[in-house]
Amino acid sequence: MSEKTIALVTGANKGIGYEIAAGLAAVGMTVGVGARDPRRGEEAVARLRANGADAFLVPLDVTDDESVAAAAKLFEERFGHLDVLVNNAAVAGQWPTAPSATTPELLEVVMDTNVKGVIRVTNALLPLLRRSARARIVNQSSHLASMALQTSPDPAYGDVDGVYTPSKAFLNALTVQYANELTGIKVNASCPGYVATEFNDFQGHETPANGAKIAIELATLPDDGPTGGLFDSAGTVPW
């Protein structure tokens, strides 16, 4: 492509999202750093630029329709297209919450970001993604959301949870349906692993940079790469 490859990473001011933005910039993309908090977003952009990245702030609250519309307008006016969308923004809620203790209110808070937020952002940016010759969408999922892993004879992924884990399972299903519909766009979900970030009070054993690798790989898939799949650094993860 003669024109610059343009990417947006939601929730990119820290943790895995920041490292995804850094990784995409490292392969030559211009990266929009989606951040709900403009101050933290500007700080992240400054760090990225100090390391040579072509990055800019995208004020973006994925739970707010007006914020999402403004972000789409920014890309429309500045670039006229979008090549890569990484839906990374997520919340854990009160994790873990046993299913028997789950309430509609607790579920709504998490679903508004982890599922509805992905729908808001993806649908708002689809017209721009459709203008790309090699559009890629990556949804940040989790091993916790794999029904196959959760129902295996010796499940090894996380506590019993009725909020965050089901929200990511919903996202997995949504990823497949987007892939089925958007035959000209590769749509996949990534599992970063147990990464030490604020999200889990830094209890993980992987670094954010390592956790970002699979999303970067899926965002830069060749034309013969997969679509509609769930992947981690080792390969395909069963649904």
N, C-alpha and C positions, 0 to 999 in steps of 0.2 A: 504494500500500500504506500502510495506517495505521501498521503497525509498522516499526521501523527495519530497514533493509537490512543484512544481516550478511555479512561476507566473511572469508575466510581466505586468506592468501598465504604459501606455504611458502618458506623461505629468504629471509625478508624483512628481516633485520637489516642488510643492506648492499646496495650495488649496484642492479641493476635491480629486485630484489624490494622493496627499501626504497622506491624511487620508485613502484612499482605500488601499494604500500600507501598512500603519500602521495596518489597520484592518486585512488584509490578513496575515501579519506577526504575529499578535496576536493569530491567530488560528493555527500557526505552519508552515506556508509556508515560503519558501525562495523566496524573492521578488526582482525582477529586477526593479530598479527605472529608467524608461525611462525619459530622459531629453535632450532637445535640447542644453541647456547651461551646459557644463560639470561642471563649477564652482558651479552653483546653484544645480546641481545634486549631487555633492560631499557633499555640505552642508546639503542637505536633507538626504542623506545616513548617514552622521555622527549623525544627530539628531535621526534618526530611530535606529541606533545601540546603541546610548546612552540610549535608552528606551528598549533595549533588543531584537530588531528586527534582523533577519537574512536577511540583505539587501545589495545590491550591485548596483553600477552604470551601467546603460546601455546608453551610448551616443546614442541618437536617435532623428533624425529629420525626422518625418513621411512624409515630402514632398520630401525627397531625396532618390532616389533608392539605391545609394551606402551605405548610412547610415543605411537604413533598412536591406540591405543584410549583412552588418557587424554585426548588432544586431542578426540576425538569425544565423550567423556563431558563434557568441559568445555562444549562447545557445546550439548549436549543439556540439561544442567542450567541453563546460564545463559540460553539463548535458545530452545531447543526447535526450532530450525530453522537452516538455512544457505542463503543465497541465491547466493553467489559463492564458487567455489573456484579459485584460481590455483595450479597446480602449477608452481612456479618453481624449487624446490630442485634443484640439479644439481651434478655433479662432472665435471671434464674428464679425470681420470686422467693417465696419462703421454702427453699429447697433443703432437704427433702420434706415433702408433705405427703403423708400417707393418703391413699385414695379415700379412705373412710373419713379423713379430716379435711378433704378438699371441699371448697365452697365455690359457687359460681363466681363470686367476687374475686377470689384468689386466682382462679383460672382466667378470668377476663383480663386481669392486669398482664399476665404473661402472654396470653394469646394475642393481645393487642400489638405487642412488639414482635413476637416470634413468628406469628403467622399472618395476622392482618397487616403488619408493617411490611412484610415481604410482598404481599399482594399490592398494597398501596404503591410502593416504590417501583416494583416491576411493571405494573400496568401503566403507571405514569410515564415510564421511560421506554416502554415498548416501541412507540413510534420512532424514537431515536435509534434504538437497537436495530430495528428493521432496516435502517439506512446503512448499516455496517455490512461489509462483505463477509466478515468473520466474527459475528457476535457470539459472546459467551456469557452465560449467567451461572453463577456459583452461589448456592445456598449453604450457609454454614449450619451443619447438622451436628450429630453426636453419635458415638457408639451406643449411648444409652437408648437411642431411639430405634435401634435395630430390634425388630420383633423376634428375629431368628436368634440373636444373641441373648435377648432377655428370656427366651423360653428354652434355651439349651439346657441339657442335663446339669451343667455346672456353670450357671451364669456368673460372670465375673465383672459385670459392669454396673457399679453404683448401687445405691439404696433403692428400696421401693419408694416410688414417687408418683403422685397423681396430678402433677401440674406441669413442671418443666419437661419431664420425659415425654408425656403425651403430646405436648406442644411441638416437640421436635419430630415425633412420629407423624403428626399431621403435616409438618413441613416436608417430610420425606414423600408422603403421598402427593402433596401439591407439586413437588419437583417432578415426579413422574408425569403428572397430568400436563404441566407446562411443556415438558419435553415432547409429549404426544401431540400437543397442539402446535408448538412452534418448531416445525420441521426444519426451518432454515436457521435455527439458533440452537447451539449446544447448551443444554441445561443439565447441570449435575449438582450433587450435594457432596459436601466434604466433611470428614471427621478428623478434627485436629488432634485428638487424643487428650490425655489428662495433662493439661498445660497449666503451669503456675502463673495465674493472673489474679487481679482483684476479684474476678468472677467467682473464684473458689477460695478466696483468702490465701492465695499463693500456696495451696496444698499440692498442686500438681507436680509431676516429675519431669515434664517436658518443658522446654523453653518456648516462649512465644514465637521465636524465629523458626523453630522446628515445627510447631503447630501450624504455621502459616504455609508451609511448603506445599501441602496437597492442594490448597485453594489456589495458590499461584500456578501450580501445574495444570489444574482444570481450567483456569482462566486463560491459559496460553496453549490449549490443545491444538494439535494440527487438524487439518480438514478431515482426516480419517479417524479422528478421535471419537470416543464414546459419547453418548447422550442418554439421559434418563437413568443414571447410575449413582450409587453411593460408594465413596472411595475414601481410603486413608492412605498413609504413606506406604503401606505394604501392598496395596492393590484394591480389589473390589471387596466391599463389605456387604454381607447379605442383608436384605431388607428385613 
